[in-house]
Amino acid sequence: MALRKVGPVGPVNIKTYLAESAVTRGYGVKAGTNESGATAVATAGAQGIGIAAETTASGDALAVIRHGDAFAIAGAAANPGTYAKFNATGQVIAVTRTAGGAEEVIGRFESKPAAAGDECIIFVDPFTLTTPAA
């Protein structure tokens, strides 16, 4: 069954921003340059604020899921429970921890995407994950 028809289930925290770029449903969103603005993620590992709840053109209102279950597009295969971050196109990929490194986590996988472009469910809960040096 396609997730696009089922969608995530559960309470979510959604905030409306002014889209400073075109944003596609299920892709990453980061803070924009204006106080109430947001833009599509275009840098791998970017610090995101959430996942776009809908496809929106630049200059329009943009609903962003900031906490809770969200429909997302995977950038690679991943397992449920794995922390997720953004790739350079705003898709979600698994976090790979490096000793002494830090990762901008957007949440964790709730479903199992098999390949890039697959639909998945992410529990959105942004934070910075720091791994101690070996």
Phi and psi in degrees as a GROMACS rama.xvg file:
@    title "Ramachandran Plot"
@    xaxis  label "Phi"
@    yaxis  label "Psi"
@TYPE xy
-72.3529  133.964  ALA-2
-63.9142  -27.3515  LEU-3
-59.1765  -30.8032  ARG-4
-88.3728  -31.6412  LYS-5
-86.5403  -53.8122  VAL-6
75.055  169.523  GLY-7
-71.2216  155.099  PRO-8
-123.99  137.084  VAL-9
126.375  165.371  GLY-10
-69.7727  145.084  PRO-11
-135.731  158.394  VAL-12
-106.295  112.958  ASN-13
-116.29  135.13  ILE-14
-126.26  144.238  LYS-15
-96.8392  131.055  THR-16
-122.821  169.673  TYR-17
-91.3097  120.591  LEU-18
-70.2141  121.727  ALA-19
-93.9355  -3.09952  GLU-20
-153.488  168.398  SER-21
-68.0341  138.404  ALA-22
-132.678  137.77  VAL-23
-103.177  139.862  THR-24
-53.4362  132.942  ARG-25
89.3698  -2.00823  GLY-26
-104.503  162.178  TYR-27
-70.7245  149.09  GLY-28
-129.443  139.017  VAL-29
-125.946  165.527  LYS-30
-61.1153  141.119  ALA-31
-90.4415  -169.43  GLY-32
-85.5475  -21.778  THR-33
-92.2109  159.202  ASN-34
-54.7063  -42.1963  GLU-35
-111.542  23.7737  SER-36
-98.4825  157.647  GLY-37
-146.104  154.367  ALA-38
-141.577  162.319  THR-39
-67.6285  143.605  ALA-40
-70.1319  130.118  VAL-41
-133.869  14.9481  ALA-42
-134.164  131.475  THR-43
-60.6312  134.701  ALA-44
75.5587  13.1418  GLY-45
-61.972  150.073  ALA-46
-78.7371  106.908  GLN-47
-94.0373  163.265  GLY-48
-107.956  -12.6687  ILE-49
164.45  -162.901  GLY-50
-119.528  136.515  ILE-51
-65.6269  128.314  ALA-52
-83.5906  -12.207  ALA-53
-157.349  162.052  GLU-54
-82.3384  131.062  THR-55
-139.804  141.07  THR-56
-84.3296  157.619  ALA-57
-58.2714  135.286  SER-58
92.4728  -9.10467  GLY-59
-96.8431  168.616  ASP-60
-69.7838  138.431  ALA-61
-125.453  118.812  LEU-62
-86.2176  124.602  ALA-63
-119.979  126.869  VAL-64
-81.3984  112.562  ILE-65
-98.0302  -17.8098  ARG-66
-160.969  134.086  HIS-67
113.634  -172.66  GLY-68
-69.312  135.231  ASP-69
-141.033  143.577  ALA-70
-72.5029  133.975  PHE-71
-142.811  163.148  ALA-72
-106.31  125.048  ILE-73
-80.2346  147.891  ALA-74
-99.0353  -6.13081  GLY-75
-171.525  169.978  ALA-76
-64.0942  149.176  ALA-77
-157.686  161.258  ALA-78
-106.27  147.764  ASN-79
-56.7229  142.253  PRO-80
90.4672  -14.2682  GLY-81
-75.7213  138.728  THR-82
-63.7765  146.648  TYR-83
-120.145  146.255  ALA-84
-136.048  177.506  LYS-85
-95.6485  144.632  PHE-86
-91.3733  -172.078  ASN-87
-69.5769  -11.6214  ALA-88
-108.575  2.85045  THR-89
90.4088  5.30541  GLY-90
-79.4018  159.891  GLN-91
-93.6725  136.814  VAL-92
-135.265  162.172  ILE-93
-69.5209  142.869  ALA-94
-78.1367  133.561  VAL-95
-112.494  115.532  THR-96
-80.2277  138.969  ARG-97
-124.858  132.986  THR-98
-54.9876  128.921  ALA-99
79.0225  7.00482  GLY-100
-105.498  170.434  GLY-101
-133.817  141.424  ALA-102
-127.5  140.059  GLU-103
-86.8216  103.648  GLU-104
-89.2357  136.767  VAL-105
-97.1153  -20.227  ILE-106
162.806  -147.613  GLY-107
-141.072  151.896  ARG-108
-70.8869  132.651  PHE-109
-104.571  -19.1623  GLU-110
-127.175  176.675  SER-111
-115.206  94.3867  LYS-112
-71.929  138.659  PRO-113
-90.8174  -21.8383  ALA-114
-160.774  170.367  ALA-115
-58.8498  138.361  ALA-116
91.4492  -10.1344  GLY-117
-70.5394  148.088  ASP-118
-79.1182  144.058  GLU-119
-151.868  171.514  CYS-120
-111.026  132.418  ILE-121
-117.967  136.586  ILE-122
-89.156  108.432  PHE-123
-77.1773  124.501  VAL-124
-161.762  77.2234  ASP-125
-65.6823  138.405  PRO-126
-165.141  168.482  PHE-127
-100.468  124.836  THR-128
-100.677  116.365  LEU-129
-107.08  129.408  THR-130
-105.809  125.138  THR-131
-60.2461  152.596  PRO-132
-64.6068  150.087  ALA-133
